[in-house]
């Protein structure tokens, strides 16, 4: 077998089979020999099925704190978690560029398998396409995720109510700034790390502690864009306080250097939770007890005023409009 | 809004939202306003869930008989059908190259929506990423499909048994040869058309007529490769007769001109069915009653001899080994 991906690996013939068996089935199958069926037949526990998908095109494909494979599992697991679903199954579709080192692909597949185990999900179906040199950039991955929502859980972007408290599970901007400093070749005393992580477990801890109205992971467009989406979907106003939003010092420093605002930068292991105001303390305590939530904070509240808009109370005590991301800040951040 | 895809369309910010609402939600949502949730929450009828995925990178993106959008729905619907599942829901992930005409994207989305309606499935979740010029080739689509298999249906690549009859639902090679002649700029008196079509309905008709053991759509690698996969998965021998395999005359002519064998060329609207020998007549009649099965044929049988291997009885009466596709014949055929 050659040590790079060739067009024959995408032919559907002998080399395709060898690639799928060598790279994927060996790592994903858990002894289930269904790798060559057209579709996987599954069992689902009681509840409502939840389905989602995301494609991953991040550049570079290996970065501090993760790689495109880990990201492709976390991102889709987290999208399920954001509806309160227990993630159960993933599909994985690969578009590979001719010439990709097979070693890179094996490393990515191993990372996906390890992250899937951590998240309690199984990769049950996959597909591999190969395009000629120059028609893609190394590797693109799509994952779709299937989970189940318990019947008593009703979480939606439309459920924020005036009086609700707004929390974040940790510091903002780590993923985006770690990728950007890596791309720009910047070095810092404390190296920046992506926060890429599966959120199923900390979400379960939060759901056990209080009746959550809204969950949202602030990925592309960052916290500011996600809050705008929620204000718009729920037809409510949102007020957040700059001083309450956790941002790590190296992220702040890198942001200033690169001219970026950490509130508009992607996160891949954090989420926004909107809960009834009288549950804010319980929610905060539940988040802080979890290893992924030690820096959780209450950052603001939902109001009746200015529906669809988000305001930020600055360190000087003034208020300014916090708008959605306009234009493009960080291509291929996820 | 500009008339081409820009990096800002992939930012997650304002332009991303406008693109998703303009191009996708308006065509896919059926009035359901869940386009901005992180995951779709669904209902499934009784039975076992079936899950599959495929990515589509076909070049050119518009071709006689279809386009990449129609293909992305048919291919995944058909993978569900090949397990006997009723297809219900799709996800759609797009990787777009900066500079793609938005008109092309709208046309592709409209084609997906029309094909989804025809196949009785709903596109319930989606994602759009944009990469810089030269980092992809126009548009790549991934679809994942979720369906349900009735409890009394058990179809698997492993279920072929000696004595079973092997049928195909129609002529072989139309899709692959139509793409190749289009790429090569060849013109024929009768223009070649892709057979791209959703197979859910003809499969339902077949399942009502007889107890099917195996279904497989011979896509990449064609009939020969698919038969080898089935012989191997079921540990049986397969014997087919060249004279019984329907191939349209223009496909045969184009194959000779291009040096291709239609038995190794992709189909996107045909399938292999393996059924108990005493059901062959009922199965054939059921297929031929359906508009997509008028040219269905019994092409061979499952034997105990040479397990894992496929033999072809030629027009001269000799037998030769019909191997899997080796090497790459037709890059980016789907």
Interface residues (C-beta under 8 A of the other chain):
Chain A: X6 X7 X8 X10 X11 X12 X13 X14 X15 X16 X17 X36 X37 X38 X39 X40 X41 X42 X43 X44 X48 X49 X50 X51 X52 X53 X54 X55 X56 X57 X78 X79 X80 X82 X83 X85 X89 X91 X92 X93 X94 X95 X124 X125 X126 X127 X128 X129 X130 X131 X132 X134 X135 X136 X137 X140 X142 X144 X145 X146 X147 X149 X156 X157 X215 X216 X217 X219 X220 X221 X225 X229 X233 X264 X266 X324 X325 X326 X327 X328 X329 X330 X331 X332 X334
Chain B: X6 X7 X8 X10 X11 X12 X13 X14 X15 X16 X17 X36 X37 X38 X39 X40 X41 X42 X43 X44 X48 X49 X50 X51 X52 X53 X54 X55 X56 X57 X78 X79 X80 X82 X83 X85 X89 X91 X92 X93 X94 X95 X124 X125 X126 X127 X128 X129 X130 X131 X132 X134 X135 X136 X137 X140 X142 X144 X145 X146 X147 X149 X156 X157 X215 X216 X217 X219 X220 X221 X225 X229 X233 X264 X266 X324 X325 X326 X327 X328 X329 X330 X331 X332 X334
